[in-house]
Amino acid sequence: MDYGESTPIFHFADNLDRAKLLTVFVVHGVALVLLFLMSRFQPESTLGRVRLIANKGILWIVLAVLLAALIAIANILVGRSSGVTTVLMFNAGVVTLYVIEFAILLSRGFFKRLLGDELPSEILLFVCFVLMVNAGYFTLMFLKDIILSTRIGI
């Protein structure tokens, strides 16, 4: 399958499509679990204010899995109606949301504790954003390789 093709994908429930969807589900699920876990330690963050995430218990893990399943279902619907390019753009949009929230959480948490008051908060946020853009780029390239693969295996 070529990147330039606009043929719909995920029409057949063969093993390759199942493996692709499982990989997309796992990537988004891990990102959401990490995002929710980080936001639980920072109650002043955007996601830390959401009660389902901030409360004690495992409800936040269930929410992350449900959101990852919803993203996988949206990938199926987008793939069946529009094609490969639209699926890649949809995943790029979702990964962009992760990148922005991860950058904000890291600038207020890990890097603030690491660097202390040596850098202004704007520069710290910029450094975290650049790091997370790189991570988002490699995540998107991994998803692109998975979605465009034509066989299971190496």
C-alpha positions, 0 to 999 in steps of 0.5 A, a space after each residue: 500500500 502506498 502513501 499516495 493511495 487513497 483507497 479505503 483500508 480496514 474493509 476486511 477483518 483479516 489478520 493484518 488489519 487486526 494487527 494494525 488496529 491492535 498496534 494503534 490501540 496499544 500505542 494510544 492506550 499507553 500514551 493515555 495511561 502515561 498522560 493520565 498517570 502524570 496528570 494525577 501527580 499534578 492536580 493543577 494541570 488541565 487533566 488533573 482537574 477531571 474527577 475521573 482521572 484525579 480520584 483514587 482507584 483504577 477508574 482512570 485506567 478504564 477511561 484510558 482504555 475506553 478512549 484508546 478503543 474509541 480512537 481505534 474505532 474512529 480509525 476503522 470508520 475513517 479508514 473505511 470511508 476516506 482512506 490511508 491519508 485521512 487515517 494518518 492525519 487523524 492519528 497525527 491530530 490525536 498525537 498532537 494533543 498528547 504532545 501538547 499536554 505532555 509538554 505542559 506536564 513535563 514543564 511543570 513537573 519533571 523539568 521544573 524539579 530538574 532545572 529548578 529556577 535556573 530557567 524562566 518558565 517560558 523557556 522551560 515550556 519551549 524546551 519541553 515542547 521541542 522534546 515532545 514534538 520529537 517524540 510525537 514525530 517518531 510516534 507518528 512515523 511508527 504509526 505510519 509504518 504500521 498502517 502502511 505495512 503490507 504484511 505481518 512480521 519483519 
